[in-house]
Amino acid sequence: MLTDVTVIVLSAAVFLALILYLALEQKQREKLMGIAFFISAGGGIIMYGFGYSHGHDGVLSHVSGMLKTLIDVGRMYVGMNNEPIFTKALEITGSKNNIWMVLFWVVHFLAYYSMASAAILALGKGAIRKLQLILLNVRDVELIYGITDSSIILGRHLAADKHVSVVFVGEADSGQETAIRTMGAVLFSDETAIGPGEGFLNLLSVKPKKGNLRVYALSPDENANHNYVLHLRDLLQKANIPTDRTSLVLLGREERHGAGLQADGDHYGYGDVKTFDTSELTARLLMQKYPICNVIDFDENCRATEDVEVLLVGFGRMGQEVLKKLIANGQFAGSEFRAFVFDPRIDQIDGFFRTRYEAMLKAYNVSFEPYSGESRQLCSFLMSHAKTLKYVVIATGNLIKGRGIADDILEMLIKNGNNLPVYQCCSGTVICHKMNDVNETSSLHDADILYDGDMDSNAMKINHYYNDPNGSMQEQWLRCDYFSRMSCRASTDFLSPLLHRLHADKRELVSEGKLQNLGQTEHLRWNAFHYTMGYSPMSRETWEKRAEEFKRQERAQESNRIRISKDTANKQHACLVSWDELDELSERENKVTGKSLDYKQMDIDNVLVVIDILEDKD
């Protein structure tokens, strides 16, 4: 009978431990295990102490009973019990109530449970980790450096692909560790991984002829991200890992970190690099979810019939990135672009921006107003511009304050007959405020913007157009410099929603008149993109000097001759002119080079390439 009871109680404890292991987070399991341990230890001491205190006389006998009590309490945690000593004490004292035996087995059950939980926790974690490390040998690796709530969301998305293994590197609290384990990912918290140090690639099973490695450096510390991927790059180079098997998504400054980390000729680096900061990526998310073209009217020949007038409230880091994206995505043939920026601290925070983007601010109509989003000046502006505004963005950096400003602007726009939504950009999130409707919230991870294969797939096809059509698209993309990749991505990001909006996503739907206007719009977009990247127009004098240098190099039969119209080092481009001036530039350059460039046709061809891409998807 005793054996039967022991087996039943022990089995029940193990079964409960298994259920709780699967159902609860580690922090909760550890808390329950601790409670069970202390209750069973206290109850065991009381019960076995009671048992050995009866039927014994003398000091030595009581000392012996105390030691036997401690031994029997210890034996409880390995699935053993000494029921006879307890029942004998009950008989001696005349206690025949069954409640004491129930308590006896409850105490042993808790002891068995805490023992089973500890064993399952240790064995389960060990077995799962061994299986995960084995899978690293046969799967591509998605490595995430920096453990935050956002990076865990990304990891959960990546883990949905059963052909990859997700690896987290960094310090994790108990809740984050549970989330990582639950999604089936591997966590490395040791110095070899965080360094990273020698041997880390062996842990990942990264080898020259095996699989792909994609790295996400997403720590809030941008310097730590940069240092980590630099060290990892050096390890990859020592291990002779081909660059085309690696890629990188880096939370940092694009202009500082992007190009230097990408493989380029003899320079070893990651095969594909996407660099962003949260503000820049949030602004991209805004344009992706709510393209400006969707609020503009066009005629039957794809020419805009309205001007693009935007209001931006807030000009910190987020507001500055939003303004650049508004300019880059708000240019259409037939319309004028105007932006009004309100921020009470504008004179204290716009210095570097004005200096870096001086040419952009000269090229586009941007008004800076030193007033807050709650000021009388903004209210007055809304009264006079409510009917012409096409796009409103709040980027104050304060979620609650920004929401209040958005509600006030919505109310005033509605009173003046404009039913525009108001968009609020927070860190990693875009909120669409609508009057009398549910607000829409989009996050970077919900939109898959960090892991958008289609974006680069389309950009690769555009790059392929400008290269040998018989060459390998993938190899051409790997040879493509970082800036050109950004340009290709910007083109598809802009043209894809525009062509859908205009029902011009098939060649059969695009007449010659439509194509001319779309080509002009693409040129305006191309100009705006270069201005937002810090480029400025090239003077005629500079162009003539570069043309003379090209002739000298040609006479000397130098192989790598300069591009006359583009000065990458000084960020100048001769094509930053109007559509009508492109014919003269093409003719002038062709006389020097002997080629047959047609810059207008290049813009039109770019539109046709994107149309073909969209048509192939249908």
C-alpha positions in Angstrom: 0.0 0.0 0.0 2.8 2.4 0.9 4.5 1.8 -2.4 1.3 2.3 -4.3 0.7 5.7 -2.6 4.3 6.8 -3.2 4.2 5.9 -6.9 0.8 7.7 -7.3 2.0 10.9 -5.5 5.3 10.9 -7.3 3.7 10.4 -10.7 1.2 13.2 -10.1 4.0 15.6 -9.0 6.0 14.8 -12.2 3.0 15.2 -14.4 2.1 18.6 -12.8 5.7 19.7 -13.2 5.6 18.9 -16.9 2.4 20.8 -17.4 3.6 23.9 -15.6 6.9 23.7 -17.5 5.0 23.9 -20.8 2.3 26.4 -19.7 4.1 28.9 -17.5 7.0 31.3 -18.1 10.2 30.5 -16.4 9.9 33.2 -13.8 6.5 31.9 -12.7 7.8 28.3 -12.6 10.8 29.3 -10.5 8.5 31.1 -8.1 6.2 28.1 -7.7 9.1 25.8 -7.3 10.5 28.0 -4.5 7.2 28.1 -2.7 6.8 24.3 -3.0 10.4 23.8 -1.6 9.9 26.0 1.4 6.5 24.5 2.3 7.7 21.0 1.9 10.9 21.6 3.9 9.1 23.3 6.7 6.3 20.6 6.8 8.9 17.8 6.6 10.8 19.1 9.5 7.6 19.5 11.6 6.2 16.1 10.7 9.4 14.0 11.0 10.5 16.0 14.0 7.1 15.1 15.6 7.7 11.4 14.6 11.2 11.2 16.2 10.3 13.1 19.3 8.0 10.3 20.5 9.1 7.0 22.0 12.7 8.3 22.7 14.2 9.2 26.0 17.5 10.9 26.9 19.6 13.6 25.2 21.4 11.3 22.8 18.2 9.8 21.6 16.8 13.3 20.8 20.0 14.3 19.0 19.7 11.1 17.0 16.1 11.9 16.3 17.1 15.4 15.1 19.7 13.9 12.7 17.2 11.3 11.4 14.7 14.1 10.9 17.1 16.0 8.6 18.0 12.8 6.7 14.3 11.9 6.1 13.6 15.5 5.0 16.4 15.2 2.5 15.1 11.9 1.3 11.8 13.5 0.5 13.3 15.3 -2.5 14.6 12.1 -4.1 11.2 10.4 -4.0 11.5 8.5 -0.7 9.5 8.7 2.6 9.3 7.2 6.1 5.6 6.9 6.7 5.9 4.3 9.5 7.7 6.7 11.9 5.0 9.3 11.4 2.1 6.9 11.8 3.7 5.4 14.9 3.9 8.8 16.5 0.3 9.4 15.7 -0.7 6.1 17.4 1.3 7.0 20.5 -0.4 10.3 20.8 -3.8 8.9 20.0 -4.3 11.1 16.9 -6.4 9.0 14.5 -7.7 11.8 12.3 -7.0 11.1 8.6 -6.3 14.8 8.0 -2.7 14.3 9.4 -2.0 11.7 6.7 -3.4 13.9 4.0 -1.0 16.7 5.2 1.8 14.2 5.2 1.3 13.3 1.6 0.7 16.9 0.6 4.1 17.8 2.0 5.7 14.9 0.1 3.8 15.9 -3.0 5.3 19.4 -2.9 8.8 17.9 -2.3 8.4 15.6 -5.2 7.1 18.5 -7.3 10.0 20.8 -6.5 12.4 17.9 -7.3 10.7 17.1 -10.6 10.5 20.7 -11.6 14.2 21.3 -11.0 15.1 18.1 -13.0 12.8 18.9 -15.9 14.0 22.5 -16.0 17.6 21.4 -16.2 17.1 18.5 -18.5 14.6 20.3 -20.7 16.8 23.3 -21.3 19.8 21.2 -21.9 18.0 18.8 -24.4 16.4 21.7 -26.2 19.6 23.6 -26.5 21.5 20.6 -27.8 18.8 20.1 -30.5 19.0 23.8 -31.4 22.7 23.6 -31.8 22.4 20.6 -34.0 19.9 22.4 -36.2 22.4 25.3 -36.7 24.4 22.8 -38.8 21.7 22.4 -41.4 19.8 25.7 -41.4 20.5 29.3 -42.3 21.3 31.5 -39.3 19.4 34.7 -38.4 21.5 36.4 -35.7 20.0 39.1 -33.6 22.4 41.2 -31.5 20.7 43.3 -28.8 17.7 41.9 -26.9 14.8 44.3 -26.6 11.0 43.9 -26.8 11.2 45.1 -30.5 14.0 42.6 -31.4 12.0 39.8 -29.8 9.1 40.7 -32.0 11.4 40.5 -35.0 12.8 37.2 -33.8 9.3 35.7 -33.5 8.6 36.7 -37.1 11.8 35.2 -38.3 11.3 32.0 -36.4 8.1 31.4 -38.3 10.3 30.3 -41.2 11.1 26.6 -40.3 14.2 26.7 -42.6 16.2 29.1 -40.4 17.6 29.1 -36.9 17.2 32.3 -34.9 20.1 33.2 -32.5 19.9 36.0 -30.0 23.1 37.5 -28.5 23.1 39.6 -25.4 21.8 39.8 -21.8 18.2 38.8 -21.3 15.9 39.1 -18.3 13.8 36.1 -17.3 10.8 37.2 -19.3 12.9 37.8 -22.5 14.6 34.5 -22.0 11.3 32.7 -21.8 10.1 34.5 -25.0 13.3 33.4 -26.8 12.9 29.8 -25.6 9.2 29.7 -26.5 9.9 30.8 -30.1 12.5 28.0 -30.4 15.5 30.4 -30.7 19.0 30.0 -29.2 20.3 32.5 -26.6 24.1 33.2 -26.2 25.0 35.4 -23.3 28.6 34.5 -22.8 31.6 36.7 -23.6 32.6 34.6 -26.7 29.3 35.6 -28.3 29.0 39.1 -27.0 32.6 40.0 -28.0 32.4 38.3 -30.4 35.5 36.1 -29.9 37.3 33.3 -31.5 35.2 30.2 -31.7 31.9 32.0 -32.0 31.5 31.1 -35.6 32.0 27.4 -34.7 29.2 27.7 -32.2 27.0 29.0 -35.0 28.2 26.3 -37.4 29.0 29.1 -40.0 31.4 27.6 -42.6 32.6 28.7 -46.0 30.4 26.2 -47.9 27.4 26.0 -45.6 24.3 28.2 -45.5 23.8 31.9 -45.1 24.2 34.3 -42.2 22.0 37.3 -41.7 22.9 39.7 -38.9 20.6 42.1 -37.2 22.4 44.6 -34.9 19.5 46.1 -33.0 20.9 47.2 -29.6 19.7 50.7 -28.6 23.5 51.6 -28.3 24.4 52.4 -31.9 28.2 52.4 -31.1 27.8 48.9 -29.6 26.1 47.8 -32.8 28.8 49.2 -35.0 31.6 47.7 -32.9 29.9 44.3 -32.8 29.4 43.9 -36.6 33.0 45.1 -37.2 34.4 42.4 -35.0 32.0 39.8 -36.5 33.1 40.9 -40.0 36.7 40.3 -39.1 35.9 36.8 -37.8 34.0 36.1 -41.1 36.9 37.3 -43.1 39.4 35.1 -41.2 37.1 32.1 -41.7 36.9 32.8 -45.5 33.1 33.1 -45.4 32.0 34.3 -48.9 30.4 37.8 -48.8 27.5 36.7 -50.8 26.4 34.4 -47.9 26.2 37.3 -45.5 23.9 40.2 -45.0 23.4 42.9 -42.3 20.6 45.0 -40.9 22.2 47.7 -38.7 20.6 50.1 -36.3 22.9 53.1 -36.8 23.5 56.2 -39.0 23.2 55.4 -42.7 25.5 58.1 -43.8 28.2 57.0 -41.3 28.0 53.2 -41.2 26.4 51.9 -44.3 28.9 52.0 -47.2 32.0 51.0 -45.1 30.4 47.7 -44.0 29.3 46.5 -47.4 31.6 44.3 -49.6 33.0 46.3 -52.5 35.6 44.9 -54.8 38.7 44.0 -52.8 37.1 45.5 -49.6 35.7 42.6 -47.5 32.3 43.2 -45.9 28.8 42.0 -45.7 27.2 41.0 -49.0 24.1 43.1 -48.4 23.8 46.0 -45.9 20.7 47.9 -44.7 21.6 50.7 -42.3 18.9 52.8 -40.5 18.1 54.6 -37.4 14.6 54.3 -35.8 13.6 57.8 -36.9 14.6 57.2 -40.5 12.9 53.8 -40.6 9.7 55.2 -39.0 9.6 57.9 -41.7 9.9 55.1 -44.4 7.1 53.2 -42.7 4.9 56.3 -43.0 5.5 56.5 -46.7 5.0 52.8 -47.2 1.7 52.7 -45.3 0.3 56.0 -46.4 1.9 57.1 -49.8 1.3 60.8 -50.6 0.1 59.9 -54.1 -3.0 58.4 -52.6 -4.3 61.9 -51.5 -3.5 63.7 -54.8 -5.8 63.8 -57.9 -4.4 63.0 -61.3 -5.8 63.4 -64.8 -6.3 60.7 -67.4 -2.6 61.1 -68.5 -1.1 60.5 -65.0 -0.5 64.2 -64.5 -1.2 65.7 -61.0 -4.0 68.2 -60.9 -3.3 69.4 -57.4 -0.4 70.8 -55.5 1.2 68.9 -52.6 0.9 71.0 -49.5 2.1 69.3 -46.2 2.1 70.3 -42.6 4.8 68.9 -40.2 4.6 69.6 -36.5 7.9 68.9 -34.7 11.4 69.1 -36.1 13.6 66.9 -33.8 15.4 63.9 -35.3 12.1 62.3 -36.2 10.7 65.4 -37.8 13.8 65.9 -39.9 13.7 62.4 -41.3 10.0 62.8 -42.0 10.6 66.1 -43.9 13.2 64.4 -46.1 10.8 61.5 -46.9 8.0 64.0 -47.6 10.2 65.8 -50.1 11.4 62.6 -51.7 7.9 61.2 -52.1 5.9 64.3 -52.8 7.1 65.2 -56.3 4.7 64.7 -59.2 4.5 66.2 -62.7 1.9 69.0 -62.8 2.1 69.9 -59.1 4.1 72.1 -56.8 5.4 71.0 -53.4 5.1 73.1 -50.3 6.0 72.2 -46.7 5.3 74.1 -43.5 7.3 73.0 -40.5 6.2 74.2 -37.0 8.5 73.8 -33.9 9.1 76.4 -31.2 12.7 75.4 -30.9 13.4 75.4 -34.7 16.2 78.0 -34.4 18.0 75.8 -31.8 17.8 72.4 -33.5 18.0 73.0 -37.2 21.6 74.0 -37.6 23.2 70.8 -38.8 20.2 70.0 -40.9 20.3 73.3 -42.7 24.0 73.0 -43.3 23.9 69.4 -44.5 20.8 69.9 -46.8 21.4 73.4 -47.9 20.9 72.6 -51.6 17.6 70.7 -50.8 16.2 73.7 -48.9 17.0 76.0 -51.8 15.4 73.6 -54.3 12.1 73.1 -52.5 9.5 75.4 -50.9 9.9 74.7 -47.2 8.8 77.3 -44.6 10.0 77.0 -41.0 7.7 78.5 -38.3 9.1 78.9 -34.7 5.7 78.1 -33.1 4.3 75.0 -31.3 1.5 72.8 -32.4 -0.7 74.4 -29.8 0.0 78.0 -30.7 -2.3 80.7 -32.1 0.0 80.9 -35.1 -0.7 77.2 -36.0 -4.4 77.7 -35.6 -4.3 80.7 -37.8 -2.3 78.7 -40.4 -4.9 76.0 -40.3 -7.8 78.4 -40.9 -6.1 79.7 -44.0 -4.8 76.4 -45.4 -7.4 73.9 -44.3 -8.8 73.5 -47.7 -5.5 73.1 -49.5 -3.6 70.8 -47.1 -3.0 67.3 -48.4 -0.8 65.7 -45.7 -0.4 66.3 -42.0 2.3 64.7 -39.7 2.9 65.1 -36.0 6.5 64.3 -34.9 6.8 66.0 -31.5 8.5 63.1 -29.8 5.8 63.0 -27.1 3.1 60.4 -27.6 0.4 61.9 -25.4 1.1 65.5 -26.4 1.2 64.6 -30.1 -2.1 62.8 -29.8 -3.7 65.9 -28.3 -2.4 68.1 -31.1 -3.6 65.5 -33.7 -7.1 65.6 -32.3 -7.2 69.4 -32.3 -6.0 69.6 -35.9 -8.5 67.0 -37.0 -11.3 68.9 -35.4 -10.3 72.1 -37.1 -9.8 70.5 -40.5 -13.3 68.9 -40.3 -14.9 72.3 -39.5 -13.3 73.7 -42.6 -14.5 70.9 -44.8 -11.2 68.8 -45.0 -11.5 65.2 -43.9 -7.8 64.5 -43.9 -6.3 62.0 -41.5 -3.5 63.1 -39.3 -0.4 60.9 -39.0 1.6 60.7 -35.8 5.2 59.4 -35.9 6.6 58.0 -32.7 9.7 55.8 -32.2 9.1 52.8 -34.4 5.3 53.4 -34.7 3.0 55.3 -37.1 -0.5 56.2 -35.9 -3.2 57.3 -38.3 -5.8 59.5 -36.5 -9.2 59.8 -38.1 -12.2 61.7 -36.8 -15.0 59.4 -35.5 -13.0 56.3 -36.5 -10.6 53.8 -34.9 -7.0 54.9 -35.1 -4.7 52.7 -37.1 -1.4 51.8 -35.6 1.5 50.3 -37.6 4.9 49.3 -36.2 8.1 48.6 -38.0 7.8 44.9 -37.3 4.2 44.6 -38.2 5.1 46.0 -41.6 8.0 43.6 -42.0 10.0 46.6 -43.1 13.2 45.1 -41.6 12.8 41.9 -43.5 11.2 42.8 -46.8 12.5 40.5 -49.5 10.3 42.1 -52.2 11.9 45.5 -51.7 15.3 44.3 -52.6 14.0 41.9 -55.2 12.5 44.8 -57.1 15.6 47.0 -56.5 17.8 44.2 -57.9 15.7 44.1 -61.1 16.2 47.9 -61.6 19.9 47.6 -61.0 19.9 44.7 -63.5 18.4 47.0 -66.2 21.4 49.4 -65.9 23.9 46.5 -66.3 24.5 43.7 -68.7 21.0 42.0 -69.3 22.8 38.7 -69.9 24.7 38.9 -66.6 23.7 37.4 -63.2 21.3 39.7 -61.4 22.5 38.5 -58.0 26.2 39.1 -58.8 25.4 42.5 -60.2 23.6 43.4 -57.0 26.6 42.3 -55.0 28.8 44.6 -57.0 26.4 47.5 -56.7 27.7 50.2 -54.4 25.7 51.2 -51.3 24.3 54.5 -52.6 23.1 52.9 -55.9 21.2 50.3 -53.9 19.5 53.0 -51.9 18.6 54.7 -55.1 17.1 51.5 -56.6 15.1 50.9 -53.4 13.8 54.5 -53.3 12.6 54.2 -56.9 10.6 51.0 -56.3 9.2 52.4 -53.0 7.9 55.4 -54.8 6.8 54.1 -58.2 5.0 50.9 -57.0 2.2 52.6 -55.0 2.0 55.4 -57.6 1.5 53.0 -60.5 -1.1 51.1 -58.6 -2.9 54.4 -57.7 -3.0 55.4 -61.4 -3.9 52.0 -62.7 -0.8 52.0 -64.7 0.8 48.8 -63.5 0.5 47.0 -66.9 2.2 48.2 -70.1 -1.1 47.8 -72.0 -2.6 50.4 -69.8 0.1 53.1 -70.3 -0.2 55.3 -73.4 2.6 57.4 -74.7 1.2 60.5 -73.0 0.9 58.7 -69.7 4.5 57.4 -70.0 5.9 60.9 -70.7 4.3 62.3 -67.5 5.3 59.2 -65.5 8.9 59.7 -66.8 8.8 63.4 -65.7 7.5 62.4 -62.3 10.3 59.8 -62.0 12.8 62.5 -62.8 11.4 64.7 -60.1 11.5 61.8 -57.7 15.2 61.1 -58.7 16.1 64.8 -58.1 14.4 64.8 -54.7 16.1 61.6 -53.6 19.5 63.0 -54.5 18.8 66.3 -52.7 17.7 64.4 -49.5 21.0 62.5 -49.8 23.0 65.8 -49.6 23.6 66.2 -53.3 23.7 69.6 -55.1 23.6 70.6 -58.8 26.8 70.7 -60.7 27.8 74.0 -62.2 28.5 74.3 -65.9 32.0 75.4 -65.1 32.6 72.2 -63.0 31.1 70.1 -65.7 33.4 71.6 -68.4 36.5 70.8 -66.2 35.4 67.2 -65.7 34.7 66.9 -69.5 38.3 68.0 -70.1 39.6 65.5 -67.6 37.6 62.8 -69.3 39.2 63.7 -72.7 42.6 63.6 -71.1 42.0 60.2 -69.6 40.6 59.0 -73.0 43.8 60.2 -74.8 45.9 58.4 -72.2 43.7 55.3 -72.6 43.0 55.1 -68.9 40.5 52.4 -68.1 38.6 53.9 -65.2 37.5 57.2 -66.6 35.5 59.7 -64.5 31.8 60.1 -64.9 31.5 63.6 -66.3 28.0 64.4 -64.8 28.4 62.8 -61.4 31.0 63.8 -58.7 30.5 61.3 -55.9 33.2 62.7 -53.7 31.7 66.2 -53.6 28.1 65.0 -54.0 27.3 66.9 -57.2 25.3 65.8 -60.2 24.6 67.6 -63.5 21.3 65.8 -63.9 19.8 67.8 -61.0 18.0 70.0 -63.5 14.4 70.3 -64.8 13.0 67.7 -67.2 13.2 70.1 -70.1 17.0 70.6 -69.6 17.8 66.9 -69.9 17.9 66.9 -73.7 20.6 69.5 -73.8 22.7 67.8 -71.1 22.4 64.4 -73.0 23.5 66.0 -76.2 26.4 67.8 -74.6 27.7 64.7 -72.8 27.4 62.6 -75.9 29.6 65.0 -77.9 32.3 64.4 -75.3 32.0 60.7 -74.8 30.8 59.5 -78.2 27.9 57.6 -76.5 24.2 57.9 -77.1 22.9 58.7 -73.6 19.3 59.9 -73.3 18.6 61.0 -69.7 14.9 61.4 -70.4 14.6 57.9 -71.8 16.5 56.5 -68.7 13.7 57.9 -66.5 11.0 56.5 -68.8 12.8 53.2 -68.9 13.0 53.1 -65.1 9.2 53.5 -65.0 8.8 50.6 -67.5 11.0 48.4 -65.5 8.9 48.9 -62.4 5.7 48.3 -64.5 7.2 45.0 -65.7 8.1 44.0 -62.1 4.5 44.7 -60.9 3.1 42.9 -63.9 5.2 39.8 -63.2 3.7 39.6 -59.7 0.1 39.4 -61.0 
